[in-house]
């Protein structure tokens, strides 16, 4: 059982290493998806904030309406008292008390909405800043990744870290060698052709100063001067 337990533990360790390797190889892709998820959550938070802000605004409007209505009933109560209508004034007072209670309840609700708006606004602003900073860091990481890939490619080209590049360099050397051999073959063929038609022999005689040579203008002029200086027989 002890050996079996060790084998199972080794397999679990191997699976963990494979999982970590997959996560590392896909790190940037996973990070991009996590940022997209954060953006989506932030959009949802903004939408909720907008709804709460709307409810807060509506509650404040109702409070304003309650205050206006209460003010109207207070004027009516005062007018009833001025005319000695105590009963009417009492009914107005009861109406005012009911409206005041409703207004106070609405005020409490508006205060809750206001506190939620303040909290969510701060949270959304903080999250926006965090996501913005994270995106900037990801851009830097991607840029560094691109630079490192370029460095690896350069090292492969100069140091042979990549087998395919070594093969390419070897192919280039073989092409150069084949071209040199072909040039030598062409030169040898030309030499053989010269020997066959006698031009090679004539070239070697001319090089040794033997045989006919083409006279240049200077040679002709020298011969004429020598002829002119020779006394007539």
C-alpha positions in Angstrom: 0.0 0.0 0.0 2.9 2.3 0.7 4.3 1.9 -2.8 0.9 2.4 -4.3 0.4 5.6 -2.3 3.7 6.9 -3.5 2.8 6.2 -7.1 -0.5 8.0 -6.7 1.3 10.9 -5.1 3.8 11.0 -8.0 1.0 11.0 -10.5 -0.8 13.8 -8.7 2.5 15.7 -8.6 3.0 15.2 -12.4 -0.6 16.3 -13.1 0.0 19.4 -11.0 3.2 20.2 -12.9 1.4 19.7 -16.2 -1.4 22.0 -15.0 1.0 24.7 -14.0 2.8 24.4 -17.3 -0.5 24.9 -19.2 -1.3 27.9 -17.0 2.2 29.4 -17.6 2.0 28.9 -21.4 -1.5 30.5 -21.5 -0.8 33.2 -18.8 -1.3 36.2 -21.1 -4.5 34.8 -22.6 -5.8 34.0 -19.1 -4.9 37.4 -17.9 -6.7 39.1 -20.9 -9.8 37.0 -20.1 -9.7 38.0 -16.4 -9.5 41.6 -17.4 -12.4 41.2 -19.7 -14.4 39.6 -16.8 -13.4 42.6 -14.6 -14.6 45.0 -17.3 -17.9 43.2 -17.6 -18.3 43.3 -13.8 -17.5 47.0 -13.8 -20.2 47.6 -16.4 -22.7 45.8 -14.2 -21.6 47.9 -11.2 -22.1 51.1 -13.2 -25.6 50.0 -14.3 -26.5 49.3 -10.7 -25.1 52.6 -9.7 -27.2 54.4 -12.3 -30.3 52.6 -11.1 -29.7 53.6 -7.4 -28.9 57.2 -8.5 -32.2 57.3 -10.3 -34.0 56.0 -7.2 -32.2 58.6 -5.0 -33.2 61.4 -7.3 -36.8 60.2 -7.4 -36.9 60.0 -3.6 -35.6 63.5 -3.4 -38.2 64.7 -5.8 -41.0 63.1 -3.7 -39.6 64.8 -0.6 -39.7 68.1 -2.3 -43.4 67.4 -3.3 -44.2 66.4 0.3 -42.6 69.6 1.6 -44.7 71.6 -0.8 -47.9 69.8 0.0 -47.2 70.1 3.8 -46.7 73.8 3.3 -50.1 74.2 1.5 -51.9 72.3 4.4 -50.1 74.5 7.0 -51.4 77.6 5.2 -54.9 76.1 5.2 -54.7 75.2 8.9 -53.6 78.8 9.7 -56.5 80.2 7.7 -58.9 77.9 9.5 -57.6 79.1 12.9 -57.9 82.8 11.7 -61.6 82.1 11.1 -62.1 80.3 14.3 -62.6 76.9 12.6 -60.9 74.9 15.2 -62.3 71.6 13.9 -61.1 72.3 10.4 -57.7 73.4 11.7 -57.4 70.1 13.6 -58.3 68.1 10.5 -55.6 70.0 8.6 -53.2 69.3 11.3 -53.9 65.6 11.1 -53.3 65.7 7.4 -50.1 67.5 8.0 -48.9 64.9 10.5 -49.6 62.1 8.1 -47.8 63.8 5.2 -44.9 64.6 7.6 -44.6 60.9 8.5 -44.5 59.9 4.8 -42.0 62.5 4.1 -39.7 61.3 7.0 -39.9 57.8 5.7 -39.1 59.0 2.2 -36.2 61.0 3.6 -34.8 57.9 5.4 -35.0 56.0 2.1 -33.3 58.8 0.2 -30.5 58.9 2.8 -29.9 55.2 2.3 -29.9 55.7 -1.5 -27.5 58.6 -1.1 -25.1 56.6 1.1 -25.2 53.7 -1.4 -24.5 56.1 -4.3 -21.5 57.5 -2.4 -20.1 54.1 -1.6 -20.6 52.6 -5.1 -19.2 55.7 -6.8 -16.0 55.4 -4.8 -15.8 51.7 -5.4 -16.4 52.0 -9.2 -13.8 54.8 -9.4 -11.3 52.7 -7.5 -12.0 49.6 -9.7 -11.7 51.7 -12.9 -8.2 52.9 -11.7 -7.2 49.4 -10.8 -8.3 48.0 -14.2 -6.6 50.8 -16.1 -3.3 50.2 -14.2 -3.6 46.5 -14.8 -4.1 47.0 -18.5 -1.0 49.2 -18.6 1.0 46.5 -16.9 -0.3 43.9 -19.3 0.7 46.1 -22.3 4.2 46.3 -20.8 4.4 42.6 -20.2 3.3 41.9 -23.8 5.9 44.4 -25.1 8.6 42.7 -23.0 7.4 39.3 -24.3 7.7 40.4 -27.9 11.2 41.8 -27.2 12.3 38.6 -25.6 11.0 36.5 -28.5 13.0 38.8 -30.9 16.1 38.2 -28.7 15.6 34.5 -28.8 15.3 34.6 -32.6 18.5 36.7 -32.8 20.3 34.3 -30.5 19.1 31.4 -32.6 20.5 33.0 -35.8 23.9 33.8 -34.3 24.4 31.0 -31.7 22.5 28.1 -33.3 19.9 27.8 -30.5 17.4 26.8 -33.2 18.2 23.7 -35.2 16.3 24.9 -38.3 18.5 28.0 -38.5 21.6 25.8 -38.2 20.3 23.8 -41.1 19.7 27.0 -43.1 23.3 28.2 -42.5 24.6 24.7 -43.5 22.5 24.9 -46.7 24.0 28.3 -47.5 27.5 27.0 -47.1 26.8 24.0 -49.4 25.4 26.3 -52.1 28.5 28.5 -51.9 30.8 25.4 -52.2 28.8 24.1 -55.2 29.1 27.5 -56.9 32.9 27.5 -56.4 33.2 24.0 -57.8 31.1 25.0 -60.8 33.3 28.0 -61.5 36.4 25.8 -61.4 34.8 23.4 -63.8 33.9 26.2 -66.2 37.5 27.5 -66.0 38.9 24.0 -66.7 36.6 23.5 -69.7 37.7 26.8 -71.2 41.3 25.8 -70.7 40.8 22.5 -72.5 38.9 24.3 -75.4 41.9 26.6 -75.8 44.3 23.8 -76.1 42.2 22.1 -78.7 42.1 25.0 -81.2 45.7 26.1 -80.6 44.8 29.4 -79.1 46.4 28.3 -75.9 49.8 27.8 -77.6 49.6 31.1 -79.4 48.8 32.8 -76.1 51.8 31.3 -74.4 54.2 32.2 -77.3 52.9 35.8 -77.3 53.4 35.9 -73.6 57.0 34.8 -74.2 57.6 37.5 -76.9 57.7 35.0 -79.7 55.7 35.3 -82.9 53.7 38.1 -84.6 52.6 40.9 -82.6 50.3 43.7 -83.3 52.2 47.0 -83.7 50.8 50.0 -82.0 51.0 53.6 -83.1 54.2 54.2 -81.0 55.9 51.2 -82.7 55.0 52.5 -86.2 56.2 56.1 -85.3 59.5 54.7 -84.0 60.1 52.7 -87.1 59.4 55.7 -89.3 61.8 57.9 -87.4 64.5 55.3 -87.7 63.9 55.0 -91.4 64.0 58.8 -91.8 67.3 59.1 -89.9 69.0 56.4 -92.0 71.1 57.9 -94.9 70.0 57.1 -98.4 72.3 54.6 -100.3 
